Every structure is written in C-alpha cells, then in structure tokens.
Amino acid sequence: MHRLIAALAGGLFGAGLMVSGMIDTQKVQGFLDVFGAWDPTLAFVMGGALIPMSLAWAVARRRDRAFGGRPLPGPAGRRIDRSLILGALLFGAGWGLVGLCPGPALASLGFNGIGGWLFLLAMGLGMLAAPHLRRRIDRQPA
C-alpha cells in the first residue's frame, strides 16, 4: 500500500510539474531573471502549492500516522545554521544556472536530451559527495 501511495503521489507531482511548465528550464530561469525578461508564472505555481500543502499540514497535525500506516515525521527544525545557508546557496546556484531542481529533472528525463541526463548524473554525484563534505564542514570552527 505504501508503494502504491508513493507511486500515485510521485505521478501526481510529475504531472503537476509538466502541466505548470516547471520542467521548462527557460521558464524557471525567466523567473529568476528579475532584472531582465522576468516570468512570474513560477510565483503562481508556488503560491498554488501553498494551499493544498497548508491543508495537508493541518490534517497531519491531528494525526500520528500517515494514511499508509507509517508514523509521520516530526516538524522540521527551525534553526538557521551554516549547513542550511550553504545548502540553500548551492541549491539556488544550481537551480539558477541549469533551471532544474531534482523533481523537474526527473520529470523531464524523457525529453530533455543529454543535458537532463548529465544533470541527473551531477546531482547523483553531489548526493554521494554530500555526506563527506558535511563531515568536513562540521569539523570547521564556527
């Protein structure tokens, strides 16, 4: 049941990315180009995502288990630290340079050509390197 729910949620997410145009790298980069040919449609997509997510958080606060039966994770931490800032900077730089983040990258693999596959490879290598870099960063004095 858990895998079915995950597959349905992933399929719905991918379909939403396709319908909204968020797998189009030029649309994403157009949103980030605030001093040029700015494209505000991503702001509407993000705003539209807040409505169902707010409802999901309200339901989750009243439950201790997901609909599939597994325990729900606790709330995310609110501490802003060096790891969060560095991660946000790296994510934003990659998103701005390429116009893709993990969800749209996976959703666009079938038609984004070799660039999509190279991005996926680089993303995977980054995920493999992250724990080692994290340990190294954590050893540095604050």
Protein Blocks (a to p, Z undefined) as FASTA:
>chain_A
ZZmmmmmmmmmmmmmmmmnopmpmklmmmmmmmmlccdfklmmmmmmmmmmmmmmmmmmm
mpcbdfkopacdddddfbdcfklmmmmmmmmmmmmmnopafklmmmmmmmnojmlmmmmm
mmmmmmmmmmmmmmmmmmpcZZ
